[in-house]
Amino acid sequence: MSGFRAPLDWPEEVSSDHKKAIHTAAQDLQNEFGPRLLGLLLAGSVARFEADEYSDIDLLAIIDSNWYQRRQLRVAGVDVDLFIDCRDRVAYALTSGGNDALVESYADGWVLYDPDQQVSRFQMTAAAIRRGVRRFRQGGELFAHATRVTNALKSYLRTASSDDPNSVLQLHYLIANGLTAYYVFARRWLPSKKGLLNDLRGAAPEFYDLVANLLSVATMPSHKIALAQKFVATILDLDPAASASKESQKFFFKSPAVPVKLGENTVYVTAAD
Protein backbone atom coordinates (compact mmCIF):
# COMPACT_ATOMS: atom_id res chain seq x y z
CA MET A 1 0.00 0.00 0.00
CA SER A 2 1.57 3.29 -1.09
CA GLY A 3 2.08 5.56 1.91
CA PHE A 4 1.26 2.81 4.41
CA ARG A 5 3.10 3.34 7.71
CA ALA A 6 3.34 0.43 10.12
CA PRO A 7 4.45 1.16 13.69
CA LEU A 8 8.21 0.94 13.96
CA ASP A 9 9.60 -2.07 15.76
CA TRP A 10 6.40 -4.02 16.33
CA PRO A 11 6.56 -5.45 19.86
CA GLU A 12 6.30 -9.17 20.48
CA GLU A 13 2.66 -8.75 21.57
CA VAL A 14 1.70 -8.10 17.93
CA SER A 15 1.67 -11.47 16.22
CA SER A 16 2.75 -12.10 12.65
CA ASP A 17 -0.89 -12.99 11.85
CA HIS A 18 -2.04 -9.57 13.06
CA LYS A 19 0.66 -7.82 11.04
CA LYS A 20 -0.29 -9.71 7.89
CA ALA A 21 -4.01 -9.02 8.38
CA ILE A 22 -3.38 -5.28 8.91
CA HIS A 23 -1.29 -5.01 5.75
CA THR A 24 -3.81 -7.03 3.72
CA ALA A 25 -6.82 -5.01 4.94
CA ALA A 26 -5.00 -1.74 4.27
CA GLN A 27 -4.17 -2.81 0.72
CA ASP A 28 -7.78 -3.92 0.10
CA LEU A 29 -9.04 -0.51 1.25
CA GLN A 30 -6.70 1.35 -1.06
CA ASN A 31 -7.72 -0.87 -3.97
CA GLU A 32 -11.40 -0.21 -3.23
CA PHE A 33 -11.36 3.53 -2.55
CA GLY A 34 -8.20 4.75 -4.28
CA PRO A 35 -7.71 8.51 -3.77
CA ARG A 36 -11.00 8.73 -1.85
CA LEU A 37 -9.27 7.01 1.09
CA LEU A 38 -8.09 9.93 3.24
CA GLY A 39 -6.65 8.03 6.18
CA LEU A 40 -6.46 4.80 8.14
CA LEU A 41 -6.04 4.27 11.89
CA LEU A 42 -5.28 1.12 13.86
CA ALA A 43 -7.18 1.16 17.18
CA GLY A 44 -8.12 -1.17 20.03
CA SER A 45 -5.99 -3.68 21.90
CA VAL A 46 -3.61 -4.28 18.98
CA ALA A 47 -2.78 -0.55 18.80
CA ARG A 48 -2.22 -0.49 22.57
CA PHE A 49 -0.01 -3.59 22.30
CA GLU A 50 -2.30 -5.45 24.71
CA ALA A 51 -3.63 -8.01 22.24
CA ASP A 52 -3.38 -11.77 22.43
CA GLU A 53 -3.78 -14.38 19.73
CA TYR A 54 -7.58 -14.19 19.98
CA SER A 55 -7.86 -10.39 19.68
CA ASP A 56 -9.50 -8.87 16.67
CA ILE A 57 -8.20 -5.85 14.76
CA ASP A 58 -9.98 -2.49 14.86
CA LEU A 59 -9.44 -0.28 11.82
CA LEU A 60 -10.91 3.21 11.30
CA ALA A 61 -10.91 4.41 7.70
CA ILE A 62 -11.68 7.99 6.64
CA ILE A 63 -13.06 8.60 3.17
CA ASP A 64 -14.29 11.67 1.30
CA SER A 65 -17.76 10.22 0.61
CA ASN A 66 -20.67 11.15 2.86
CA TRP A 67 -21.57 7.74 4.23
CA TYR A 68 -20.78 5.35 7.05
CA GLN A 69 -20.35 1.59 7.09
CA ARG A 70 -19.17 -1.02 9.55
CA ARG A 71 -17.73 -4.25 8.20
CA GLN A 72 -16.85 -7.35 10.19
CA LEU A 73 -14.35 -9.29 8.13
CA ARG A 74 -12.04 -12.26 8.27
CA VAL A 75 -8.66 -11.29 6.84
CA ALA A 76 -5.69 -13.65 6.71
CA GLY A 77 -7.30 -15.76 9.42
CA VAL A 78 -7.92 -12.81 11.78
CA ASP A 79 -11.18 -11.06 12.67
CA VAL A 80 -11.19 -7.43 11.55
CA ASP A 81 -13.69 -4.80 12.70
CA LEU A 82 -13.60 -2.08 10.04
CA PHE A 83 -15.31 1.30 10.49
CA ILE A 84 -15.53 3.43 7.34
CA ASP A 85 -16.63 7.01 7.87
CA CYS A 86 -16.43 10.40 6.19
CA ARG A 87 -14.18 13.19 7.41
CA ASP A 88 -16.95 15.57 8.47
CA ARG A 89 -18.79 12.94 10.50
CA VAL A 90 -15.62 11.99 12.37
CA ALA A 91 -14.83 15.64 13.11
CA TYR A 92 -18.33 16.22 14.50
CA ALA A 93 -18.31 12.99 16.54
CA LEU A 94 -15.00 13.91 18.16
CA THR A 95 -15.96 17.46 19.12
CA SER A 96 -19.64 17.01 20.01
CA GLY A 97 -18.86 15.20 23.27
CA GLY A 98 -21.06 12.24 22.51
CA ASN A 99 -18.61 9.55 21.45
CA ASP A 100 -16.05 8.68 24.14
CA ALA A 101 -15.07 5.46 22.36
CA LEU A 102 -14.05 7.37 19.24
CA VAL A 103 -12.00 9.83 21.29
CA GLU A 104 -10.17 6.96 22.95
CA SER A 105 -9.61 5.18 19.63
CA TYR A 106 -7.94 8.20 18.05
CA ALA A 107 -6.01 9.17 21.16
CA ASP A 108 -4.52 5.67 21.56
CA GLY A 109 -4.39 4.60 17.92
CA TRP A 110 -1.59 4.14 15.41
CA VAL A 111 -1.66 6.09 12.15
CA LEU A 112 -1.31 3.64 9.26
CA TYR A 113 -2.10 5.87 6.29
CA ASP A 114 -2.31 9.65 6.38
CA PRO A 115 -1.27 11.37 3.14
CA ASP A 116 -2.80 14.76 4.07
CA GLN A 117 -2.28 14.58 7.87
CA GLN A 118 -6.05 14.32 8.43
CA VAL A 119 -5.74 11.41 10.87
CA SER A 120 -2.94 13.17 12.73
CA ARG A 121 -5.15 16.24 13.19
CA PHE A 122 -7.93 14.05 14.57
CA GLN A 123 -5.42 12.45 16.93
CA MET A 124 -4.36 15.85 18.25
CA THR A 125 -8.01 16.78 18.77
CA ALA A 126 -8.69 13.53 20.63
CA ALA A 127 -5.59 13.93 22.80
CA ALA A 128 -6.62 17.48 23.74
CA ILE A 129 -10.13 16.31 24.64
CA ARG A 130 -8.79 13.51 26.81
CA ARG A 131 -6.49 15.87 28.67
CA GLY A 132 -9.59 17.74 29.78
CA VAL A 133 -12.52 16.73 31.98
CA ARG A 134 -14.55 13.83 30.69
CA ARG A 135 -18.06 14.77 29.61
CA PHE A 136 -20.81 14.53 32.21
CA ARG A 137 -22.78 11.31 31.97
CA GLN A 138 -26.56 11.28 32.06
CA GLY A 139 -28.34 9.69 35.01
CA GLY A 140 -29.37 6.58 33.09
CA GLU A 141 -25.76 5.81 32.15
CA LEU A 142 -24.61 6.44 35.71
CA PHE A 143 -27.30 4.17 37.09
CA ALA A 144 -26.26 1.41 34.68
CA HIS A 145 -22.63 1.59 35.84
CA ALA A 146 -23.62 1.67 39.52
CA THR A 147 -25.98 -1.28 39.12
CA ARG A 148 -23.38 -3.30 37.20
CA VAL A 149 -20.84 -2.78 39.98
CA THR A 150 -23.20 -3.68 42.81
CA ASN A 151 -24.41 -6.77 40.95
CA ALA A 152 -20.79 -7.81 40.45
CA LEU A 153 -20.20 -7.39 44.18
CA LYS A 154 -23.21 -9.58 44.98
CA SER A 155 -21.90 -12.28 42.66
CA TYR A 156 -18.49 -12.12 44.31
CA LEU A 157 -19.92 -12.36 47.82
CA ARG A 158 -21.97 -15.40 46.84
CA THR A 159 -18.85 -17.25 45.71
CA ALA A 160 -16.33 -15.80 48.16
CA SER A 161 -14.57 -18.78 49.66
CA SER A 162 -10.95 -19.75 50.04
CA ASP A 163 -11.49 -22.98 48.10
CA ASP A 164 -13.92 -21.77 45.42
CA PRO A 165 -12.15 -20.93 42.12
CA ASN A 166 -15.21 -19.03 40.88
CA SER A 167 -14.63 -16.37 43.52
CA VAL A 168 -11.37 -15.39 41.81
CA LEU A 169 -13.15 -14.91 38.49
CA GLN A 170 -15.95 -12.96 40.12
CA LEU A 171 -13.46 -10.75 41.91
CA HIS A 172 -11.67 -9.92 38.68
CA TYR A 173 -15.03 -9.18 37.04
CA LEU A 174 -15.88 -6.87 39.96
CA ILE A 175 -12.57 -5.03 39.73
CA ALA A 176 -12.86 -4.57 35.95
CA ASN A 177 -16.39 -3.15 36.16
CA GLY A 178 -15.52 -1.15 39.26
CA LEU A 179 -12.53 0.57 37.69
CA THR A 180 -14.56 1.50 34.61
CA ALA A 181 -17.25 3.02 36.84
CA TYR A 182 -14.61 4.77 38.95
CA TYR A 183 -13.25 6.67 35.97
CA VAL A 184 -16.73 7.48 34.65
CA PHE A 185 -17.90 8.82 38.01
CA ALA A 186 -14.65 10.76 38.49
CA ARG A 187 -15.06 12.21 34.97
CA ARG A 188 -11.61 10.99 34.03
CA TRP A 189 -10.45 9.05 30.99
CA LEU A 190 -9.69 5.38 31.49
CA PRO A 191 -5.98 4.71 30.83
CA SER A 192 -4.68 1.68 29.00
CA LYS A 193 -4.43 -1.55 30.95
CA LYS A 194 -0.67 -1.16 31.24
CA GLY A 195 -0.92 2.38 32.57
CA LEU A 196 -3.98 2.05 34.78
CA LEU A 197 -2.33 1.15 38.07
CA ASN A 198 0.34 3.81 37.62
CA ASP A 199 -2.40 6.35 36.96
CA LEU A 200 -4.24 5.33 40.13
CA ARG A 201 -1.02 5.38 42.16
CA GLY A 202 -0.44 9.00 41.20
CA ALA A 203 -4.00 10.33 41.24
CA ALA A 204 -5.63 8.34 44.06
CA PRO A 205 -2.99 6.54 46.17
CA GLU A 206 -5.45 5.30 48.81
CA PHE A 207 -7.73 3.81 46.17
CA TYR A 208 -4.66 2.34 44.46
CA ASP A 209 -3.70 0.58 47.71
CA LEU A 210 -7.23 -0.79 47.95
CA VAL A 211 -7.09 -2.21 44.41
CA ALA A 212 -3.57 -3.58 44.91
CA ASN A 213 -4.65 -5.43 48.06
CA LEU A 214 -7.67 -6.87 46.26
CA LEU A 215 -5.41 -8.17 43.50
CA SER A 216 -2.74 -9.51 45.85
CA VAL A 217 -2.65 -13.29 46.35
CA ALA A 218 -1.27 -12.63 49.82
CA THR A 219 -4.50 -11.01 51.01
CA MET A 220 -6.65 -13.40 53.05
CA PRO A 221 -10.08 -14.23 51.54
CA SER A 222 -11.86 -12.91 54.64
CA HIS A 223 -10.07 -9.58 54.28
CA LYS A 224 -10.85 -9.40 50.56
CA ILE A 225 -14.57 -9.51 51.36
CA ALA A 226 -14.26 -6.35 53.43
CA LEU A 227 -11.99 -4.74 50.84
CA ALA A 228 -14.45 -5.53 48.05
CA GLN A 229 -17.24 -3.80 49.95
CA LYS A 230 -15.03 -0.77 50.59
CA PHE A 231 -14.00 -0.79 46.91
CA VAL A 232 -17.62 -0.53 45.77
CA ALA A 233 -18.58 2.01 48.43
CA THR A 234 -15.67 4.25 47.38
CA ILE A 235 -16.77 4.10 43.74
CA LEU A 236 -20.44 4.82 44.44
CA ASP A 237 -19.52 7.80 46.59
CA LEU A 238 -18.01 9.40 43.47
CA ASP A 239 -21.25 9.25 41.47
CA PRO A 240 -21.69 12.88 40.31
CA ALA A 241 -25.44 12.51 39.87
CA ALA A 242 -25.86 10.86 43.30
CA SER A 243 -29.18 9.31 42.30
CA ALA A 244 -27.58 6.35 40.56
CA SER A 245 -25.48 5.34 43.54
CA LYS A 246 -28.31 5.92 46.00
CA GLU A 247 -30.69 3.72 44.04
CA SER A 248 -28.07 1.02 43.59
CA GLN A 249 -27.07 1.09 47.25
CA LYS A 250 -30.71 0.89 48.33
CA PHE A 251 -31.27 -2.02 45.95
CA PHE A 252 -28.15 -3.82 47.12
CA PHE A 253 -28.26 -3.16 50.84
CA LYS A 254 -31.78 -4.61 51.04
CA SER A 255 -30.57 -7.89 49.58
CA PRO A 256 -30.38 -10.84 51.99
CA ALA A 257 -27.15 -11.70 53.76
CA VAL A 258 -24.87 -14.03 51.85
CA PRO A 259 -23.41 -17.12 53.57
CA VAL A 260 -19.64 -17.23 53.18
CA LYS A 261 -17.43 -20.04 54.46
CA LEU A 262 -14.34 -18.77 56.27
CA GLY A 263 -12.21 -21.68 57.39
CA GLU A 264 -14.37 -23.90 59.56
CA ASN A 265 -17.02 -21.25 60.10
CA THR A 266 -19.83 -19.84 58.00
CA VAL A 267 -20.64 -16.17 58.38
CA TYR A 268 -23.33 -14.05 56.79
CA VAL A 269 -22.26 -10.85 55.11
CA THR A 270 -23.91 -8.03 53.19
CA ALA A 271 -22.43 -4.91 51.65
CA ALA A 272 -23.55 -3.01 54.75
CA ASP A 273 -21.50 -5.17 57.14
Phi and psi in degrees as a GROMACS rama.xvg file:
@    title "Ramachandran Plot"
@    xaxis  label "Phi"
@    yaxis  label "Psi"
@TYPE xy
-64.556  125.886  SER-2
86.1702  -1.31792  GLY-3
-69.2104  131.809  PHE-4
-123.428  106.384  ARG-5
-82.541  150.363  ALA-6
-56.8224  138.169  PRO-7
-69.9897  140.71  LEU-8
53.5889  65.8225  ASP-9
-50.9174  130.433  TRP-10
-73.1591  167.774  PRO-11
-62.4602  -25.6479  GLU-12
-63.3437  -22.8826  GLU-13
-91.635  111.913  VAL-14
-74.3949  162.594  SER-15
-63.8571  -31.4586  SER-16
-65.2242  -41.3839  ASP-17
-64.4829  -43.5101  HIS-18
-59.8303  -46.1523  LYS-19
-63.3962  -43.1101  LYS-20
-63.8946  -39.9658  ALA-21
-63.2886  -47.4837  ILE-22
-62.1776  -42.8611  HIS-23
-65.132  -45.4978  THR-24
-63.082  -40.1533  ALA-25
-63.6194  -42.3368  ALA-26
-65.1367  -40.7472  GLN-27
-62.1838  -39.1002  ASP-28
-66.2358  -41.5399  LEU-29
-66.9034  -36.5988  GLN-30
-65.5877  -35.4751  ASN-31
-77.1155  -44.7665  GLU-32
-102.985  -19.9915  PHE-33
57.3112  -133.206  GLY-34
-67.9822  -11.7207  PRO-35
-75.8756  -12.7332  ARG-36
-79.9157  112.321  LEU-37
-94.0282  -19.8893  LEU-38
-178.769  160.671  GLY-39
-145.148  132.147  LEU-40
-125.22  135.49  LEU-41
-93.1044  125.447  LEU-42
-126.769  -175.971  ALA-43
78.7881  -161.797  GLY-44
-65.2195  -31.1654  SER-45
-68.0268  -40.6807  VAL-46
-67.036  -30.8532  ALA-47
-86.7722  0.723435  ARG-48
59.4623  38.6909  PHE-49
-117.777  10.686  GLU-50
-79.6304  156.333  ALA-51
-119.6  -172.578  ASP-52
-66.0077  -17.9261  GLU-53
-97.0183  -2.443  TYR-54
-72.6191  143.572  SER-55
-88.318  175.677  ASP-56
-111.141  131.252  ILE-57
-105.947  120.521  ASP-58
-122.074  134.263  LEU-59
-116.227  114.126  LEU-60
-106.144  138.011  ALA-61
-110.395  128.672  ILE-62
-125.668  169.685  ILE-63
-94.445  2.54943  ASP-64
-91.0505  147.865  SER-65
-87.822  70.0264  ASN-66
-156.776  164.957  TRP-67
-130.607  142.126  TYR-68
-152.415  140.142  GLN-69
-112.62  131.638  ARG-70
-123.704  133.679  ARG-71
-110.446  111.662  GLN-72
-120.301  166.945  LEU-73
-121.689  110.245  ARG-74
-122.545  121.573  VAL-75
52.0809  37.8015  ALA-76
80.8777  9.14965  GLY-77
-124.03  140.545  VAL-78
-73.4392  132.636  ASP-79
-125.877  126.346  VAL-80
-102.664  108.867  ASP-81
-110.362  124.45  LEU-82
-112.308  117.976  PHE-83
-109.728  124.093  ILE-84
-145.201  160.247  ASP-85
-88.7874  158.757  CYS-86
-58.4649  -45.7965  ARG-87
-66.3216  -37.2979  ASP-88
-66.7632  -40.2518  ARG-89
-64.7517  -43.9102  VAL-90
-60.4375  -42.8331  ALA-91
-67.3861  -43.1324  TYR-92
-62.6785  -36.0052  ALA-93
-70.5468  -38.8442  LEU-94
-95.5909  -11.1731  THR-95
-80.3462  -14.7961  SER-96
82.1138  12.913  GLY-97
-111.225  5.94653  GLY-98
-138.617  79.4998  ASN-99
-61.7004  -37.4539  ASP-100
-61.7256  -39.6253  ALA-101
-68.0496  -39.9898  LEU-102
-58.4338  -46.0988  VAL-103
-67.0136  -36.8301  GLU-104
-62.4624  -45.9701  SER-105
-72.707  -36.3853  TYR-106
-66.3282  -36.0901  ALA-107
-99.7213  -6.80337  ASP-108
-79.8638  170.019  GLY-109
-108.821  130.184  TRP-110
-75.3984  123.195  VAL-111
-103.658  -32.2976  LEU-112
-150.704  124.234  TYR-113
-158.302  66.3149  ASP-114
-62.7806  -30.7218  PRO-115
-112.252  14.6465  ASP-116
64.8959  21.1271  GLN-117
-68.3401  -44.1357  GLN-118
-64.644  -39.7553  VAL-119
-62.3309  -38.5698  SER-120
-65.9429  -39.4769  ARG-121
-64.5468  -37.4546  PHE-122
-62.978  -42.1568  GLN-123
-64.396  -38.5906  MET-124
-63.0554  -46.4237  THR-125
-63.4593  -40.8089  ALA-126
-64.5066  -38.8296  ALA-127
-66.9012  -39.5539  ALA-128
-63.1087  -42.9811  ILE-129
-73.2978  -21.1404  ARG-130
-73.3452  -18.6709  ARG-131
-89.5491  -167.322  GLY-132
-79.8038  133.901  VAL-133
-64.9209  145.589  ARG-134
-59.7824  151.124  ARG-135
-72.2894  130.723  PHE-136
-84.2887  147.198  ARG-137
-74.8273  160.162  GLN-138
-57.0136  -38.7413  GLY-139
-61.9693  -41.0327  GLY-140
-66.8229  -41.4139  GLU-141
-62.9946  -43.594  LEU-142
-61.6188  -39.6788  PHE-143
-62.4986  -43.3123  ALA-144
-64.8702  -44.3771  HIS-145
-64.0108  -41.2937  ALA-146
-66.6531  -39.8661  THR-147
-62.1353  -39.5394  ARG-148
-69.1704  -45.198  VAL-149
-67.9729  -34.6861  THR-150
-65.9172  -37.6187  ASN-151
-65.4425  -36.9401  ALA-152
-65.4266  -42.1283  LEU-153
-59.6145  -43.323  LYS-154
-63.7192  -38.8973  SER-155
-66.1934  -44.4636  TYR-156
-62.7779  -32.9589  LEU-157
-67.5494  -28.6303  ARG-158
-107.707  -1.35909  THR-159
-64.0795  110.696  ALA-160
-161.836  144.964  SER-161
-65.0451  -22.488  SER-162
-114.258  16.4267  ASP-163
-107.776  108.489  ASP-164
-63.4442  -24.5848  PRO-165
-65.7651  -25.4803  ASN-166
-65.4398  -32.3989  SER-167
-66.5441  -44.0999  VAL-168
-64.1187  -43.07  LEU-169
-65.6008  -35.1771  GLN-170
-66.6013  -42.7962  LEU-171
-64.4642  -37.7413  HIS-172
-64.0427  -41.569  TYR-173
-62.61  -45.9582  LEU-174
-63.8007  -42.9365  ILE-175
-61.3587  -48.7186  ALA-176
-68.0374  -36.997  ASN-177
-65.0172  -42.064  GLY-178
-67.7097  -37.2663  LEU-179
-60.7866  -46.9058  THR-180
-63.8186  -37.9281  ALA-181
-57.1239  -47.7911  TYR-182
-70.8268  -34.1156  TYR-183
-64.7772  -49.4561  VAL-184
-64.9222  -34.6088  PHE-185
-81.5945  -2.66076  ALA-186
57.2744  44.0024  ARG-187
-123.254  156.242  ARG-188
-84.4942  136.131  TRP-189
-72.6237  122.054  LEU-190
-71.4644  175.01  PRO-191
-67.2688  163.479  SER-192
-57.281  -40.275  LYS-193
-69.616  -28.2933  LYS-194
-101.033  -0.746181  GLY-195
-65.0797  -50.1045  LEU-196
-65.0443  -36.8832  LEU-197
-64.963  -37.6067  ASN-198
-64.0267  -44.6978  ASP-199
-64.0341  -40.7394  LEU-200
-59.3414  -37.6613  ARG-201
-82.3679  -37.8733  GLY-202
-91.1508  -32.0971  ALA-203
-145.244  74.6138  ALA-204
-59.2722  -36.4001  PRO-205
-68.0784  -41.0509  GLU-206
-67.9722  -35.6878  PHE-207
-59.5813  -45.7744  TYR-208
-60.3002  -37.9158  ASP-209
-63.0843  -46.6533  LEU-210
-65.3698  -42.5945  VAL-211
-61.294  -39.9185  ALA-212
-68.8907  -34.8487  ASN-213
-64.9182  -37.1646  LEU-214
-80.754  -18.8745  LEU-215
-71.139  134.378  SER-216
-74.1193  -14.333  VAL-217
-81.7542  -14.9434  ALA-218
-75.6154  129.634  THR-219
-64.9903  143.931  MET-220
-53.9749  -39.9926  PRO-221
-63.3853  -36.1425  SER-222
-73.4091  -33.1096  HIS-223
-64.3515  -31.7694  LYS-224
-61.5422  -47.2591  ILE-225
-65.6198  -40.2982  ALA-226
-64.647  -38.4843  LEU-227
-63.1649  -40.7888  ALA-228
-65.0902  -42.0992  GLN-229
-65.5665  -37.778  LYS-230
-56.9982  -49.1332  PHE-231
-69.2242  -41.8118  VAL-232
-61.3159  -39.8208  ALA-233
-62.2174  -41.9167  THR-234
-66.8428  -46.5748  ILE-235
-65.7726  -29.2065  LEU-236
-66.3913  -18.4678  ASP-237
-86.1624  -10.9366  LEU-238
-53.6115  112.87  ASP-239
-68.0113  -23.1204  PRO-240
-90.9696  -13.1425  ALA-241
66.0997  -42.023  ALA-242
-62.2816  -37.9072  SER-243
-63.7392  -46.6342  ALA-244
-69.4359  -37.5207  SER-245
-62.9945  -44.0391  LYS-246
-65.0472  -41.9618  GLU-247
-67.8504  -40.7922  SER-248
-64.4934  -41.3948  GLN-249
-62.7031  -42.0506  LYS-250
-64.0204  -41.2358  PHE-251
-79.071  -43.4543  PHE-252
-65.7572  -21.7401  PHE-253
-84.1183  -4.14871  LYS-254
-71.4055  152.641  SER-255
-65.8842  157.451  PRO-256
-63.334  148.077  ALA-257
-106.778  126.074  VAL-258
-72.7708  128.387  PRO-259
-130.002  127.897  VAL-260
-84.2703  122.746  LYS-261
-121.928  101.159  LEU-262
65.7303  -123.184  GLY-263
-90.4667  -4.51048  GLU-264
-110.771  155.213  ASN-265
-116.646  123.971  THR-266
-117.102  161.17  VAL-267
-113.191  124.21  TYR-268
-126.927  149.802  VAL-269
-132.133  172.997  THR-270
-66.3343  -16.553  ALA-271
-87.297  -11.2584  ALA-272
